[in-house]
Amino acid sequence: MNAYVYQPTARATDFPSAIRALREGGRRVVEGGIDNASPGRVRRILQLGIDAGLPFIACPVDVDAYRAYVERAGYRGPYKEYYAGNQVEKSLEHFVGLTLLGVTKDDVFVDLASEHSPVPDIYRALTGCTSYRQDIMYPAGIEGDRIGGDAAAMPVPDGFFTKATLTCSLEHFEQDADRGLFRELARVLRPGGQVCVAPYYCYEELAVQTDPVMSVPANVPFDEGVPVYCAPGWNNRHGRFYSPQAFRERIVDAVGDRMRFDFYHLVNAHEVDPTVYLRFAVVATRL
């Protein structure tokens, strides 16, 4: 059994003591969260994408189409309690995934690290696709539309899926799990199949964000030598932010012979709502 727990119940006594424990453990600690959405930061990340040979494609959000999607999908109806305090961000991520992937009734879709997301139900209702949800917290195996267990070892045959999403998910794959996930995607996606990562948490350097109150008691295995940004009240144990070069080295180089990567800059995402932090997305296509 995998002992990973997305949101551990054990908590450190307080934020200062948790930070102190990280420092005593040899971690390079930065107090505060990572900013990868301010205009100046975005400009630097775009240039780093060019420098790494992974340039971003300018991709405007159709704000009217997004708002129509919210109404049709039922975020204000049956899903009104889903991330009630942050639903604009989540619904935009879902809209971007649906739009970039172009999901249709002929697709076999899976939402990876889905937890309690309505995405599989929404995509099924809006497009007629066959949809699944996968999460390590579900019971192992397949039951109905639920696939439980490790996303890097799904109990499905080669080429089973045509489309997949990772919305606010890839950053939580710790140690080498991100590489393992993409190797598995290269297996379970049929040729021409695609996965959309939104947000693509991109930054000027490889870094990790954590709420140390959660991560210290869980002894989270952060990447060696990278800065650990400590965000009070974030309530997540691990969030990896890739520089474009780090994404190349960790992901593209691992599966580049089997997958093509396209990187998107959502140039006007802030027009949806100023609280939105989605700025970048990735679509990987199975060759």
Secondary structure, DSSP 8 states (H G I E B T S, - for coil): -----SS-S---S-HHHHHHHHHHTT-EEEES-----SHHHHHHHHHHHHHTT--EEE----HHHHHHHHHHHTTTTTTTTTTTTSHHHHHHHHHHHHHHHT--TT-EEEETT-TT-SHHHHHHHHH--EEEEEETTS-SEEETTEEES-TTS-SS-TT-EEEEEEES-GGG--TTHHHHHHHHHHHHEEEEEEEEEES--B-SS-EEEE-HHHHHHHT----TTSEEEE-TT---S-EEEB-HHHHIIIIIHHHTTTEEEEEEE-TTGGGT-TT----EEEEEEE-
